[in-house]
Amino acid sequence: MPSDTCAQALAIFHQEPVVAYNERSQIWISDKLYARYFSDQTTARHIVMAYSLLKAIEGRKLDLKAKGSASLTEVEGKQLEFLRMRGATFLLAAAIAKCMETVLGRAVPNPFRLSFGGHVSPRKAKDLWRPIVEATIPFCEHLRPAVSSGLNNSEEARRVIEEFRDLVEATKVSNSEIFRAFADSVTVDA
């Protein structure tokens, strides 16, 4: 796993997609930023979880591209159009990460403690995220205002992420089986 992508994935998972998108190199240079993502709380297992979420979204984008524009449904076409916008994959990953309490069905006081356990490869973790990405990506249009001119406004990103989370919360009953299966694969590290 490339270190830059891991750093970006941590920033994204911990609700700073604008930093991840615009200040990747600053994560390594700024002591303040570095300490925010790489501390005593940061584990390799958590990095795998954050990294694999980003990779699952990138995988969805590749799947949509491979389908070809003539075969895409209107909804899939809108999803691909969104994912092609600058910073969109980062914003979607942050929005999905913000939904962890809804998906897991419990409070998450410290997201750094979330992982898929000790023996889950990045590839397997990406597969675990896939159903969550597919269940939540239909709400990506609500994230569009934050990426319409590039992902560069943290306040706007926070606003649309909150809206996205509320929409996912509204679907938790209909997605309960998907969410439960995912929750069963998540551990909370001590």
ZIGITA-V579552 format. One record per residue. N is the residue number from 1. BURIAL is + if it has 16 or more other C-alpha atoms within 10 Angstrom, else -. D_CENTER is the distance of its C-alpha to the mean C-alpha in whole Angstrom. Layout:
<<N BURIAL D_CENTER> <N BURIAL D_CENTER>>
//
This chain:
<<1 - 16> <2 - 17> <3 - 17> <4 - 16> <5 + 13> <6 + 12> <7 + 13> <8 + 11> <9 + 8> <10 + 10> <11 + 10> <12 + 7> <13 + 6> <14 + 9> <15 + 9> <16 + 11> <17 + 9> <18 + 13> <19 + 14> <20 + 12> <21 + 13> <22 - 17> <23 - 18> <24 + 16> <25 - 20> <26 - 21> <27 + 18> <28 + 21> <29 - 24> <30 - 23> <31 - 24> <32 - 23> <33 + 19> <34 - 20> <35 - 21> <36 - 18> <37 + 15> <38 + 18> <39 - 20> <40 - 22> <41 - 19> <42 - 17> <43 + 18> <44 - 17> <45 + 16> <46 + 13> <47 + 12> <48 + 12> <49 + 10> <50 + 7> <51 + 9> <52 + 9> <53 + 5> <54 + 6> <55 + 9> <56 + 9> <57 + 7> <58 + 10> <59 + 12> <60 + 12> <61 + 13> <62 - 16> <63 - 17> <64 + 18> <65 + 20> <66 - 22> <67 - 23> <68 - 25> <69 - 25> <70 - 28> <71 - 26> <72 + 23> <73 - 23> <74 - 23> <75 - 20> <76 + 19> <77 + 20> <78 - 19> <79 + 15> <80 + 16> <81 - 18> <82 + 15> <83 + 13> <84 - 16> <85 - 16> <86 + 15> <87 + 12> <88 + 10> <89 + 8> <90 + 7> <91 + 7> <92 + 6> <93 + 2> <94 + 4> <95 + 6> <96 + 5> <97 + 5> <98 + 8> <99 + 9> <100 + 10> <101 + 14> <102 + 14> <103 + 13> <104 + 15> <105 - 17> <106 - 18> <107 - 18> <108 - 16> <109 - 18> <110 - 16> <111 + 13> <112 + 14> <113 + 16> <114 + 13> <115 + 14> <116 + 15> <117 + 18> <118 - 20> <119 - 21> <120 + 18> <121 - 17> <122 + 14> <123 - 15> <124 - 16> <125 + 13> <126 + 11> <127 + 14> <128 + 13> <129 + 9> <130 + 11> <131 + 13> <132 + 10> <133 + 8> <134 - 12> <135 + 13> <136 + 10> <137 + 10> <138 - 14> <139 + 13> <140 + 12> <141 + 15> <142 - 15> <143 + 13> <144 + 15> <145 - 17> <146 + 15> <147 + 15> <148 - 19> <149 - 20> <150 + 17> <151 + 15> <152 + 17> <153 - 18> <154 - 16> <155 - 18> <156 - 17> <157 + 13> <158 + 14> <159 - 16> <160 + 14> <161 + 11> <162 + 14> <163 - 15> <164 + 12> <165 + 12> <166 - 16> <167 - 16> <168 + 13> <169 - 16> <170 - 19> <171 - 18> <172 + 17> <173 - 21> <174 - 21> <175 + 18> <176 - 19> <177 - 20> <178 + 16> <179 + 15> <180 - 18> <181 - 18> <182 + 14> <183 + 15> <184 - 18> <185 - 17> <186 + 15> <187 - 17> <188 - 18> <189 + 20> <190 - 23>>
//
